[in-house]
Each structure stands twice: as structure tokens, then as C-alpha cells.
Amino acid sequence: MRIRILDADITTLEVDVVVNAANSSLLGGGGVDGAIHRKGGPEILAECRKLRAGHYGKGLMTGQAVATTAGKLPAKWVVHTVGPVWSASEDRSELLADCHRNALRVARELGARTVAFPAISTGVYRWPIESAAGIALTTVSEAEAGPIEEVVFALRGEAAVQAFRSRHNSLA
């Protein structure tokens, strides 16, 4: 599985799956979540509401993942995952790794060949970018590829891109 790291708007990528750093309500929010819902249109929210009315009545648990349509995005599907909030007093690294593992599992089940991730939990959830990069890249590198040929990390800003590229180079 090839890994690419880009400074890019995830909502513009022509990939099979865009991973959404969602909040547990699945009903949209800020950051990447808000951008995906805004650009993807009402179809995404409608499917998220159906999920909430069914199996995910209490919301999506941290680290879990679920798929919906991508609406008007150039992707085929959105895989929503809820990242953990950073804590200096509690190690939540495994939950962040679960986000990546479970998003890839759902993408494989969909038959996706290309998947784009944001830097999960590094926005309002305050996860340090260097740590998030290490967890994300290690987890993706160790994951079963199945039909997935390429994973793109669509990041915003030079600091995020450098953190991910540095960590990726250290894994090579």
C-alpha cells in the first residue's frame, strides 16, 4: 500500500473514500467534519441521521468507523470516525490508532482502492501533530491492505505536512 502526504483540501480529492474526523453525533461540526458536510451536501447528513435513528442512536463511539455516501464530493464514500481528545494525563493513543484501523477496515469492506485521511484529532481535540503523525503512519503501515492500493494524508499547512513526512521517512 502506497502512502502519499499532501498539503490538500480533503474535500477536493478524487479518491474512493474520504475519512471524516467526525464528532460522535455524526451530525456535522467544525473543521474537517464541517467542510465535508458543507461540500458533500445534504445527502451525507441524511444518511448520518438514518444511522442515528438506527444502530447509532447514542452516537458513534471514539475509535469506531461507519460509512455513508459522499454526496457531492468527488469521492465515492465518506467513512466517519471519532477521534479521541488529547489528554496529558491519560494515554489515548490506542483510540487514535483504532480510528485509522477501523476506517481502513470499513474502506476494505467497501472495496475501496484509494483512501484519504485528515490529521485526526489534531484540531479542536488538540492532539500534538508529531504524535498523531506517528500513530497514524505506523497504524496505516501495519494495516492489512486488501484492495487498498493507496492512502493519502490530506493535511493543511506546512507544519502538519513536515511532521507527517518526517515520521514517514523514519518508518521507511
N, C-alpha and C positions, 0 to 999 in steps of 0.2 A: 504494500500500500504506500503510495507516494504521498508525502506531506509537503504542502506549499504554505508559505506565510506571506500574507499580503496586507498592505495598508489599503483597505477597501470597504465600501459600504456593502454589508452582507445582503441587503435587500435588492441589490442590482446583479448579483451573481447568478449565472445560468448553471445551476447545479441541480441534482436530483432532490437533495434535502438541504434545507437551511435549518440549523439548530437555533431555537429561540431560548434565550436566557429569561424564562418566564417567571412570573410570581405565582404563588400557589393557587390563586383564584382562577388562573387561566383566562382572565377577562381583560387582559391588556394592562399596560402600566407605562413606565418611563423607559428611557434608554433604548436598548435593542428591542425589547418587548414592544414598546410603543411604536417604534419605527416599523416593525414587522406588521403589526396590526393596522397601522395607518396605510402603509403602501400595499399591503395584501388585500385590504378591503374587508367588507362586512362578512364575506364567506368564512373567514378564519374565526371571527368572533362567534358566528352562528354555530360552527362545529364545536367550539370551546364550550358554548352554552349547553349543547347537547351532552357533551362529556360531563359537565357539572350536574346536569339533570339525571344522569345515569350513575355509572360506576364511580365517578369522581365527585360525588356530592359534597364532600368536605374539602375538595381541592386536591391538587397534586402534591404528593409528599416530596420533600427535599431529596434529590438524587434520582428520582424516578423520571420516566420519559413517556410521552404519548404523542401520536401523530395526528395531524389534521391536513386538510387541503392547504395549498399555498396561495389560494385566491388569485390575485392579480400579480403576484411575484413571478419572476421568471423561473423559479424553482417548481418542482412538482409537489413537494410536501414540505410542511413545517413540522419538525419534531421539537416539542416543548419540553424543557427540563427546568427544574427549580434548583438553583444553586444555593449553597449554604452562605449564611452571613459569616464574615470573618470574625474570629474570636482569638484574642491573645491568650486567654486562659483555658481554652478547650480546643484540642486538635480535631478539626472537622475535615481534614484532608481526604479521608476516605469517602465522605459525602460528595466532595467535588470530583473525585475520581469516578464515583458512581454516575454522576451526571454524564460524563463522557462515555463510560461503558454502556449505560442504558440507552443513550441516544444512538450510539453505533449499533446496538442490538436491534432497536426499532428500525433503523435505516436498513440493516441487513434483511430484516423481515419484509420490508417493503420492496426489496430487490434493488436498492439504490447502488449506483456505482460511484457517485460523487457526493460528498457531504461537506458543508461549510459550517464551521463553529465560530462564535464570537469568543471573547475572553470572558468566560462565565464567572460571575461573582465579583468581577473587578471594578464594577461601577459603584452603585449605591450600597452594595454589600461589602465594599471596602477590602476585598481580598488583595494582598500585595501582588503586583503583576509578576514579579520574578518567581514567586512561589506558585502562582496559578499557572504560569508557563511550564514550570517543571512538572506539575501534576498532570496538566492536560497532555503535554507531549509524551510523557512516559506512559500514560494510560493508553493513548491512541497508538503509540508504537508497539505496545504489548498486546493490543486487542486482536481478536480474530478478524480477518479482513472479509472473508466470504466474497460476495460480489463487489465489495467496495474497492475501487481502484485508487481513489484519490480523496484525501482530506485537506481542505483549505481552512486555514485560520485567518478569518477576515477581521482584521484589527483596525483600530483607529488611533493614529498618532505614532510618531517615531519611537517614543519610549516603549510602547507596547510591542511594536514590530521588533525592536532591538532585543528586548527581553526574550521574546519567543525565538528569534533567530539564534541568539547566544545559547539558549538552552538546547535548541535543536542541534546545533553544531557540537555541543558537548556530548550528545547522545550518539552521534554518528560514529 
